[in-house]
Amino acid sequence: MRTEVEITVIHDRIPGGPQTVLGPAGCGPDVAVADEGNYSTDITLDETDERLPLLLSLLEERGITWLERRRDRFTDEELEAAHLLVV
């Protein structure tokens, strides 16, 4: 099992735009998806990814608020081995 952390930030809360935080945190299109319709960006990282604490630190330093969600992800092998997880 691994835990994914999804961070959502609203564009107009980031002076200079999302790249001013995403670039220095090393978060590119592999983990960040912009939703222009909602003026937000979602960044999804594994909780063990070294970029996560850096991203959160940069957001906090700049006074930018964010929404954080955590999800447990299981591999197919883990699900097959533990039938009660599926129920």
C-alpha positions as CSV (number, residue, x, y, z in Angstrom):
1,M,0.0,0.0,0.0
2,R,1.1,3.5,-0.7
3,T,-0.5,6.8,0.2
4,E,-1.0,9.5,-2.4
5,V,-1.3,13.2,-1.3
6,E,-3.2,15.5,-3.6
7,I,-2.7,19.2,-3.1
8,T,-5.1,21.7,-4.7
9,V,-4.2,25.4,-5.0
10,I,-6.2,28.2,-6.5
11,H,-4.2,30.1,-9.2
12,D,-5.1,33.6,-8.0
13,R,-3.8,32.9,-4.5
14,I,-0.3,32.4,-5.9
15,P,1.4,35.7,-6.8
16,G,3.1,35.2,-10.2
17,G,1.1,32.0,-10.9
18,P,1.5,28.4,-10.0
19,Q,5.0,28.0,-11.6
20,T,6.5,30.3,-9.0
21,V,6.0,27.5,-6.5
22,L,5.9,24.4,-8.7
23,G,9.2,25.1,-10.4
24,P,11.3,25.5,-7.3
25,A,9.6,22.4,-5.7
26,G,10.5,20.3,-8.8
27,C,6.8,19.6,-9.6
28,G,6.3,19.4,-13.3
29,P,3.6,18.0,-15.6
30,D,4.3,14.5,-14.3
31,V,2.5,15.4,-11.0
32,A,0.8,18.8,-11.6
33,V,-2.4,19.2,-13.6
34,A,-4.0,22.7,-14.2
35,D,-7.7,22.9,-14.3
36,E,-8.3,26.2,-16.1
37,G,-12.0,26.0,-15.7
38,N,-11.7,26.0,-11.9
39,Y,-8.6,28.2,-11.9
40,S,-6.8,25.6,-9.8
41,T,-3.9,23.2,-10.0
42,D,-3.8,19.7,-8.5
43,I,-0.5,18.2,-7.5
44,T,-0.4,14.5,-6.7
45,L,2.6,13.0,-5.0
46,D,3.4,9.9,-3.0
47,E,3.6,10.7,0.7
48,T,7.3,9.6,0.6
49,D,8.2,11.9,-2.4
50,E,10.9,14.3,-1.3
51,R,9.1,17.1,-3.2
52,L,6.1,17.0,-0.9
53,P,7.6,18.7,2.2
54,L,9.4,21.2,-0.1
55,L,6.1,22.1,-1.9
56,L,4.2,22.5,1.4
57,S,7.0,24.6,2.8
58,L,7.0,26.9,-0.2
59,L,3.2,27.3,0.0
60,E,3.4,28.0,3.7
61,E,6.3,30.5,3.3
62,R,4.2,32.4,0.8
63,G,1.0,32.3,2.8
64,I,-0.8,30.3,0.2
65,T,-3.7,28.2,1.4
66,W,-4.3,24.7,-0.1
67,L,-6.6,21.8,0.1
68,E,-5.0,18.5,1.0
69,R,-6.4,15.0,0.5
70,R,-4.8,11.7,1.2
71,R,-5.7,8.4,-0.4
72,D,-4.4,4.9,0.2
73,R,-3.6,3.0,-3.0
74,F,-3.3,-0.7,-3.2
75,T,-1.7,-2.8,-5.9
76,D,-3.6,-5.6,-7.6
77,E,-1.5,-8.1,-5.8
78,E,-2.4,-6.6,-2.4
79,L,-6.1,-6.6,-3.3
80,E,-5.9,-10.2,-4.4
81,A,-4.1,-11.3,-1.2
82,A,-6.6,-9.5,1.1
83,H,-10.1,-10.1,0.0
84,L,-11.5,-8.2,3.0
85,L,-10.1,-5.0,1.6
86,V,-12.4,-5.3,-1.4
87,V,-15.6,-5.8,0.7
